[in-house]
Every structure is written in C-alpha cells, then in structure tokens.
Amino acid sequence: MSNYLEADSYFSAYMSAYPGGPHAEDALYKRAMSNLKQIQYTSIGFTGIRKKIPYDRDISLVRSARLNFAQYLKEYPEGTHAGEASEWIKKLWEREGQHELEIASFYLKKKKKPEAALSRANRILEGDYPEEIKRQAASIVEAAREKLLPEDTGKEGKTP
C-alpha cells in the first residue's frame, strides 16, 4: 500500500524470526524492492513516464537494496526473482558509481582537493562498477594526478 518503510520493517522482522521459513525467499526479494521503492520516483518527459533512481542524494537505500538483491541471489540462485535481482544489481551498481563520480568531480573542481578526488576515483577503479563508470573514474584519476604535479614539471625537461 505504498508504505515501503513499514514493509521493509515487516520483511526484516519475518526474516529474523523465520530465516528458513516458507516465505523467506519472497521476504528477502520484497525487502530489497521496498528499499528501492523508498527512493524511486516517477519522471514525466517527452518519451513517457519513467521510474528513476536518484544518485545525487544519500544512496544508503540504493546500497541496501543492492546488498539485499545480492543476498537474494546468493541464497536463491535459481529463485523466482533471480533474473530481476541480477538486473537490479547492475542498475544499482551504476547508480552507486555515478554517485561516487559526482563526489570525485566535486572534490576535483569545486573544492580543489585533488587528493580526495584521486582517492574516490581509485576506489571506483578497484570496485565492481560498470566499465563506463570506471572509464570516467580513470579520467578523474588522470586529472587529479596532473593537478598534484609540481608547477615546474615539464618546463625544463624535468619529469615527476
């Protein structure tokens, strides 16, 4: 009934009380979906109505949903919702990656803190993020390293 926070609580309580219960598979999947529904919003555009998952705010529910979907796949690899869970994991990894990229870019451009941007971007490169996200992170790493070089580098044949 669109009360996803309460639903998450009930699914979590069921899983705690009956970890191997007859409805554990559905409870785990629905818990992940309730995390997702708490942040998902509807966007109306020229191409129609679409559901969107923001990545520019607190992404703790995005991460929680992804981890719940991953747990679902681990416990029920041949489960009823395994295909859907796998697809959601991919989408949510992309959203988390976009969030991390935004933060790294912010540190690089607005805050002028290349060390922090380098750290964030390197975490992306070490993670399981999609290749497009990693490619963008690599360009942030490159830009951050350039900013960290001494000013006279390359002027008189000096190298770092």
C-alpha positions as CSV (number, residue, x, y, z in Angstrom):
1,M,0.0,0.0,0.0
2,S,2.9,2.3,-0.8
3,N,4.2,2.3,2.8
4,Y,7.6,0.9,1.9
5,L,9.4,1.8,5.1
6,E,6.9,-0.2,7.1
7,A,7.0,-3.0,4.6
8,D,10.8,-3.1,4.9
9,S,10.4,-3.4,8.7
10,Y,7.9,-6.3,8.4
11,F,10.0,-8.2,5.8
12,S,13.1,-7.8,8.0
13,A,11.2,-9.0,11.1
14,Y,9.9,-12.0,9.2
15,M,13.4,-12.9,8.0
16,S,14.8,-12.6,11.6
17,A,12.0,-14.7,13.1
18,Y,11.9,-17.3,10.3
19,P,15.2,-17.3,8.4
20,G,14.4,-20.6,6.6
21,G,10.6,-20.0,6.6
22,P,8.3,-20.8,3.7
23,H,8.2,-17.2,2.7
24,A,11.9,-16.2,3.3
25,E,12.7,-16.0,-0.5
26,D,9.8,-13.6,-1.1
27,A,10.5,-11.6,2.0
28,L,14.2,-11.1,1.0
29,Y,13.2,-10.0,-2.5
30,K,10.4,-7.8,-1.3
31,R,12.7,-6.2,1.3
32,A,15.1,-5.2,-1.5
33,M,12.2,-3.9,-3.6
34,S,10.9,-1.9,-0.6
35,N,14.4,-0.3,-0.2
36,L,14.3,0.6,-3.9
37,K,10.7,1.9,-3.8
38,Q,11.5,4.3,-0.9
39,I,13.8,6.3,-3.2
40,Q,12.4,5.6,-6.7
41,Y,10.4,8.4,-8.2
42,T,8.4,8.9,-11.3
43,S,9.6,11.3,-14.1
44,I,7.3,12.5,-16.8
45,G,9.0,13.5,-20.0
46,F,8.7,13.6,-23.8
47,T,9.3,9.8,-24.0
48,G,6.7,9.0,-21.4
49,I,6.5,8.2,-17.7
50,R,9.6,6.5,-16.3
51,K,10.7,5.4,-12.8
52,K,14.1,6.8,-11.8
53,I,16.5,6.1,-9.1
54,P,18.4,9.2,-8.0
55,Y,22.2,9.1,-7.3
56,D,22.7,12.7,-6.3
57,R,21.5,12.3,-2.7
58,D,22.1,9.8,0.2
59,I,22.5,6.5,-1.5
60,S,22.3,4.3,1.6
61,L,19.0,2.8,0.4
62,V,20.4,2.2,-3.0
63,R,23.3,0.3,-1.4
64,S,21.0,-1.5,0.9
65,A,18.7,-2.6,-2.0
66,R,21.8,-3.8,-3.9
67,L,23.1,-5.8,-1.0
68,N,19.7,-7.4,-0.4
69,F,19.4,-8.3,-4.0
70,A,22.9,-9.8,-3.8
71,Q,21.9,-11.8,-0.7
72,Y,18.9,-13.0,-2.5
73,L,21.0,-14.3,-5.4
74,K,23.4,-15.9,-3.0
75,E,20.7,-17.7,-1.1
76,Y,18.4,-18.4,-4.1
77,P,20.5,-18.5,-7.3
78,E,17.7,-20.3,-9.1
79,G,14.9,-18.4,-7.3
80,T,11.7,-17.0,-8.8
81,H,13.2,-13.5,-9.0
82,A,16.8,-14.3,-9.7
83,G,16.8,-12.7,-13.2
84,E,15.2,-9.5,-11.9
85,A,17.5,-9.3,-8.9
86,S,20.6,-9.7,-11.2
87,E,19.3,-6.8,-13.4
88,W,18.6,-4.6,-10.4
89,I,22.1,-5.2,-9.0
90,K,23.6,-4.0,-12.3
91,K,21.5,-0.9,-12.3
92,L,22.2,-0.1,-8.7
93,W,25.9,-0.6,-9.1
94,E,25.7,2.0,-11.9
95,R,23.8,4.4,-9.6
96,E,26.4,4.0,-6.8
97,G,29.2,4.5,-9.3
98,Q,27.6,7.7,-10.6
99,H,27.3,8.9,-7.1
100,E,30.9,8.3,-6.4
101,L,31.9,10.0,-9.7
102,E,29.9,13.1,-8.7
103,I,31.7,13.3,-5.4
104,A,35.1,12.8,-7.0
105,S,34.3,15.5,-9.6
106,F,33.1,17.8,-6.9
107,Y,36.4,17.4,-5.0
108,L,38.4,18.0,-8.1
109,K,36.6,21.0,-9.5
110,K,34.8,22.8,-6.7
111,K,36.8,22.0,-3.6
112,K,40.1,21.9,-5.5
113,K,41.2,18.8,-3.5
114,P,42.8,16.5,-6.0
115,E,44.0,14.1,-3.2
116,A,40.3,13.4,-2.2
117,A,39.3,13.1,-5.9
118,L,42.1,10.7,-6.6
119,S,41.1,8.6,-3.6
120,R,37.4,8.4,-4.6
121,A,38.2,7.7,-8.2
122,N,40.7,4.9,-7.3
123,R,38.0,3.2,-5.2
124,I,35.8,3.2,-8.2
125,L,38.6,1.6,-10.3
126,E,39.0,-1.1,-7.7
127,G,35.3,-1.8,-7.4
128,D,32.9,-3.9,-9.5
129,Y,31.4,-0.9,-11.2
130,P,30.4,-0.9,-14.9
131,E,33.1,-0.2,-17.4
132,E,31.7,3.2,-18.4
133,I,31.9,4.3,-14.8
134,K,35.4,3.0,-14.5
135,R,36.4,4.9,-17.7
136,Q,35.1,8.1,-16.3
137,A,36.9,7.4,-13.0
138,A,40.2,6.9,-14.9
139,S,39.9,10.3,-16.4
140,I,39.3,11.8,-13.0
141,V,42.4,10.0,-11.7
142,E,44.4,11.4,-14.6
143,A,43.2,15.0,-14.0
144,A,43.8,14.7,-10.2
145,R,47.4,13.5,-10.8
146,E,48.0,16.4,-13.2
147,K,46.9,18.8,-10.5
148,L,49.1,17.2,-8.0
149,L,52.3,17.6,-10.1
150,P,54.6,20.5,-9.2
151,E,54.1,23.6,-11.2
152,D,57.5,23.5,-12.9
153,T,57.1,19.9,-14.1
154,G,57.9,19.6,-17.8
155,K,59.2,23.1,-18.2
156,E,62.9,22.3,-18.3
157,G,62.8,18.7,-19.2
158,K,62.1,17.7,-15.7
159,T,59.8,14.7,-15.0
160,P,58.0,13.8,-11.9
